[in-house]
Amino acid sequence: MRVLILLFLFFGQHIIAQETVYPAIAHRGSFWITNATIHVGNGTVIDKGYIKITNDKIESVRTTAPTLSTSDIIIDAGGKHVYPGLILCNSQLGLIEVNAVRATIDHTEIGTINSSIRSIVAYNTDSKVINTLRYNGILLANIVPQGGLISGSSSVVQLDAWNWEDASYKQDVGMHLSMPALVVKPNPYAIFTGTDSKSPAEIVKQNMLKIESLKQFFREAKAYFQQPATEEKNLKLEATKGLFEKKQKLFIHCELVKEMLVALEFADEFGFDIVLTGASESWRIADILAKRNIPVVLAQSHSLPNTEDEDVDQPYKNAAILHKAGVLVAINDEDGQTRGRNLPFNAGTAAAYGLGKETALSAITLHAAKILGIDKTTGSIEAGKDANLLIAKGDILDMRTNQLTHAFILGRNIALESKHTQLYERYKNKYQRQNK
């Protein structure tokens, strides 16, 4: 027994070891960021600006040098760029750690209609992935559940917290619906795998029935709220109240035009504020979306087009086409390998394909904040907003110069170390020693 205990103590240290990266303490008092190139987030750039941060807020943004005393705390950002903290609009961050390990996955609930599920209570602030996003400038994320036709409500979290209560930035911002596919390609391997013996037409017919069941669910919810209140509550129907009161948005995950047109039917029949998520073919109906003020969250610009007759770089151009038409568009990174880290570089690609740098920055800051309903408190560097901002040596949309020196969440100067940076330092040190 003593041997087993000693073995556990020896190996257990390595099993439970964590990075020594802790949430920053609350900031009290004021400090200045001076001589910076300030990218406000709304398209404006201040070549040499000054920002005063007091407690957790941006107190002032000015173009003229303030009168400073020797007692003032100053961060000289001469030659550097200041940006708003980046926002990841759709992510399973903190809900999944390792795709291949079932015990680390907590983003999916059993069932078809899971409107009462709330992702925020499952958010794991100890995830190793979180710090790797902060190093690239991502300070806020919308945590989205998955599974079924209606997967539940997402919440926005800030990425420097001890627990989900601390992390919560805005809870239950939207309900998420996965639109059944209305275009199904034949599966050439079905005969061998036995996974899908139905024809595409039969699958589409089944999916149309699923769409009708979704509409019927919302019809029942609408009737439920029109009745006098009773002591007995239907939790699934109660969870949709925010949609009918327009306190929540309905994020509809779909890709193709047919599916998006059905999504618009939900807005027509129930009066919901909807957001199209994914929406890789939204450029085809950009004028319709602009006329109806339907925002779009593009899931993944670093991808191939949907059909063979589309331009090979069509996914890169989607954001520019939508923006030119007048659609409020946000850019996201939903690659299972990068886990959100490439968000600024997806925006950089869109900038190169017609969107422009400052508009591309807005697509991952202020536009994202507007879609998530948090633009009054964050998304741009303006007086009165939360002090969520970054200081970088160069262009944050360029992976060669996206090198942060500081990041602030609610005025707190957060740590930029992560498992990645620690491993880099570890092996750099190893080979430096060997070469001496």
Residue pairs with C-beta under 8 A, 6 or more apart in sequence:
18 126
19 128
19 131
19 417
19 418
19 419
19 422
21 131
21 415
21 417
21 418
22 415
23 160
23 161
23 162
23 166
23 412
23 414
24 160
24 409
24 412
24 413
24 414
24 415
25 412
26 56
26 410
26 412
27 53
27 55
27 56
27 387
27 410
27 411
27 412
27 413
28 55
29 54
29 55
29 73
30 52
30 53
30 54
30 55
30 59
30 72
30 73
31 52
31 53
31 72
31 73
31 74
31 75
32 50
32 51
32 52
32 53
32 66
32 68
32 72
32 73
32 74
32 75
33 50
33 51
33 53
33 75
33 77
33 82
33 391
34 50
34 65
34 68
34 74
34 75
34 76
34 77
34 78
35 48
35 50
35 76
35 77
35 78
35 79
36 46
36 48
36 49
36 50
36 51
36 77
36 78
36 80
36 81
36 82
36 391
37 45
37 46
37 47
37 48
37 49
37 80
37 81
37 82
38 45
38 46
38 49
38 51
38 61
38 81
38 82
38 381
39 45
39 81
39 82
39 83
39 84
39 358
39 361
39 381
40 46
40 61
40 84
40 380
40 381
40 382
41 83
41 84
41 361
41 362
41 365
41 366
41 379
41 380
41 381
42 362
42 366
42 380
42 382
43 358
43 359
43 362
44 358
45 358
46 61
46 63
48 63
49 61
49 62
49 63
49 82
50 60
50 61
50 62
50 63
50 64
50 65
50 66
51 58
51 60
51 61
51 82
51 381
51 389
52 58
52 59
52 60
52 61
52 62
52 66
53 59
53 387
53 408
53 411
54 411
55 411
56 386
56 387
56 410
56 411
56 412
57 384
57 385
57 386
57 387
57 411
58 381
58 382
58 383
58 384
58 385
58 386
58 387
58 389
59 383
60 383
61 381
61 382
61 383
68 74
75 391
75 406
77 391
79 393
80 391
80 392
80 393
80 405
81 391
81 392
81 393
81 394
81 395
81 396
82 381
82 389
82 390
82 391
82 392
83 137
83 361
83 365
83 381
83 389
83 390
83 392
83 396
84 361
84 365
84 366
84 378
84 379
84 380
84 381
84 388
84 389
84 390
85 137
85 138
85 139
85 140
85 365
85 378
85 388
85 389
85 390
85 407
85 408
85 409
86 136
86 137
86 138
86 139
86 140
86 343
86 344
86 364
86 365
86 390
86 396
87 138
87 139
87 140
87 141
87 142
87 156
87 330
87 364
87 365
87 368
87 369
87 372
87 378
87 379
88 133
88 138
88 140
88 141
88 142
88 332
88 333
88 340
88 343
88 368
89 142
89 277
89 297
89 330
89 332
89 368
89 371
89 372
90 142
90 144
90 154
90 251
90 277
90 297
90 299
90 332
90 334
91 141
91 142
91 143
91 144
91 332
91 334
91 339
91 340
92 107
92 143
92 144
92 146
93 127
93 129
93 130
93 133
93 141
93 143
93 157
93 159
93 339
93 340
94 122
94 123
94 124
94 125
94 127
94 129
94 130
94 143
94 157
94 167
95 105
95 106
95 107
95 119
95 122
95 123
95 124
95 143
95 145
96 104
96 105
96 106
96 107
97 104
97 105
97 124
97 127
97 128
97 129
98 104
99 105
99 336
106 122
106 124
107 119
107 122
107 144
107 145
107 146
107 147
108 145
108 146
108 147
108 151
109 117
109 145
109 147
109 148
109 151
109 152
110 147
111 147
111 148
112 148
112 149
112 150
112 213
113 148
113 149
113 150
113 217
113 236
114 145
114 147
114 148
114 150
114 151
114 152
114 236
115 150
115 152
115 153
115 175
115 236
115 237
115 239
115 240
116 152
116 235
116 236
116 238
116 239
117 145
117 151
117 152
117 153
118 145
118 152
118 153
118 155
118 171
118 172
119 143
119 144
119 145
119 152
119 153
119 154
119 155
120 143
120 153
120 155
120 157
120 164
120 168
120 171
120 172
121 164
122 145
122 164
123 143
123 155
123 157
123 164
123 167
124 164
125 161
125 162
125 163
125 164
125 166
125 167
128 418
128 419
129 339
129 340
130 159
131 159
131 415
131 417
131 418
131 419
132 339
132 341
132 418
132 419
132 420
133 141
133 159
133 339
133 340
133 341
133 343
134 159
134 160
134 407
134 414
134 416
134 418
135 404
135 416
135 418
135 420
135 421
136 341
136 342
136 343
136 344
136 402
136 404
137 343
137 344
137 390
137 392
137 396
137 402
137 404
137 407
138 159
138 340
138 341
138 343
138 344
139 158
139 159
139 160
139 388
139 390
139 407
139 409
140 156
140 157
140 158
140 159
140 169
140 374
140 378
140 388
141 156
141 157
141 159
141 340
142 154
142 155
142 156
142 173
142 174
142 372
143 154
143 155
143 156
143 157
144 151
144 154
144 176
144 251
145 151
145 152
145 153
145 154
145 176
146 178
148 178
149 177
149 178
149 180
149 210
149 213
149 214
150 175
150 176
150 177
150 178
150 214
150 217
151 176
151 177
151 178
152 175
152 176
152 239
153 171
153 172
153 173
153 174
153 175
153 176
153 239
153 242
153 248
154 172
154 173
154 174
154 176
154 251
155 168
155 169
155 170
155 171
155 172
155 173
156 168
156 169
156 170
156 171
156 173
156 372
156 374
157 164
157 167
157 168
157 169
158 167
158 169
158 388
158 409
158 410
159 167
159 409
160 409
160 412
160 414
161 167
169 374
169 378
170 372
170 373
170 374
172 242
172 248
173 248
173 249
173 372
173 373
173 374
174 248
174 249
174 250
174 251
174 275
174 372
175 239
175 240
175 242
175 243
175 248
175 249
175 250
175 251
176 250
176 251
176 253
176 277
177 214
177 250
177 251
177 252
177 253
177 266
178 253
178 254
179 211
179 252
179 253
179 254
179 259
179 262
179 263
180 206
180 207
180 208
180 210
180 211
180 259
181 203
181 204
181 207
181 256
181 259
182 204
182 207
182 208
182 256
182 258
182 259
182 262
183 204
183 256
183 258
183 259
184 200
184 203
184 204
184 207
185 200
186 199
186 200
187 195
187 196
189 195
190 196
190 197
191 197
196 203
198 206
211 262
214 266
215 265
215 266
215 269
217 236
218 240
218 243
218 266
218 269
218 270
220 237
221 237
221 240
221 244
222 244
222 270
224 234
224 237
225 237
225 241
225 244
241 247
242 248
243 249
243 250
243 270
243 272
243 273
244 270
244 271
244 272
246 271
246 272
246 273
248 273
249 272
249 273
249 274
249 275
249 371
249 373
250 266
250 272
250 273
250 274
250 275
251 274
251 275
251 277
251 297
252 260
252 263
252 266
252 274
252 275
252 276
252 277
253 277
253 278
254 260
254 262
254 263
254 276
254 277
254 278
254 279
255 278
255 279
255 280
255 281
255 306
256 280
256 281
256 306
257 281
257 284
257 285
260 276
260 279
260 281
260 282
260 285
261 285
263 274
263 276
264 274
264 288
264 292
264 294
266 272
266 274
267 273
267 274
267 292
267 294
274 294
275 294
275 295
275 296
275 297
275 371
276 282
276 289
276 294
276 295
276 296
276 297
277 296
277 297
277 299
278 297
278 298
278 299
279 296
279 297
279 298
279 299
280 298
280 299
280 303
280 306
280 315
280 318
281 306
282 289
282 296
282 298
282 318
282 322
282 327
283 314
283 317
283 318
283 321
283 322
286 321
286 322
286 324
286 325
286 327
287 325
289 296
289 322
289 325
289 327
290 322
290 325
290 326
290 327
293 328
294 327
295 327
295 328
295 329
295 330
295 367
295 370
295 371
296 322
296 327
296 328
296 329
296 330
297 329
297 330
297 331
297 332
297 368
297 371
298 318
298 319
298 322
298 329
298 330
298 331
298 332
299 332
299 334
300 315
300 332
300 333
300 334
300 335
300 346
301 315
301 316
301 318
301 319
301 331
301 346
301 349
301 350
302 315
302 335
302 342
302 346
302 349
303 315
304 312
304 315
305 311
305 312
305 314
305 315
311 317
313 353
316 349
316 350
316 352
316 353
317 353
317 354
318 350
319 329
319 331
319 350
319 353
319 355
319 360
319 363
320 350
320 353
320 354
320 355
321 354
322 329
323 329
323 355
323 359
323 363
324 354
328 367
328 370
328 371
329 363
329 367
330 363
330 364
330 367
330 368
330 371
331 343
331 346
331 347
331 350
331 360
331 363
331 364
331 368
332 343
332 346
333 340
333 341
333 342
333 343
333 346
334 340
335 342
343 364
344 364
344 396
344 397
344 399
344 402
345 397
345 398
345 399
345 402
347 355
347 360
347 361
347 363
347 364
347 397
348 360
348 395
348 397
348 398
348 399
350 360
350 363
351 357
351 359
351 360
351 397
355 363
357 395
357 397
360 397
361 396
361 397
365 379
365 380
366 375
366 379
366 380
367 379
368 379
369 375
369 378
369 379
369 380
370 379
376 385
377 385
377 386
378 385
378 386
378 388
379 385
381 389
386 410
386 411
387 408
387 409
387 410
387 411
388 408
388 409
388 410
389 407
389 408
390 396
390 404
390 406
390 407
390 408
391 404
391 405
391 406
391 407
392 401
392 402
392 403
392 404
392 405
393 401
393 403
393 404
393 405
394 400
394 401
394 402
394 403
395 401
395 402
396 402
404 416
406 413
407 413
407 414
407 416
408 414
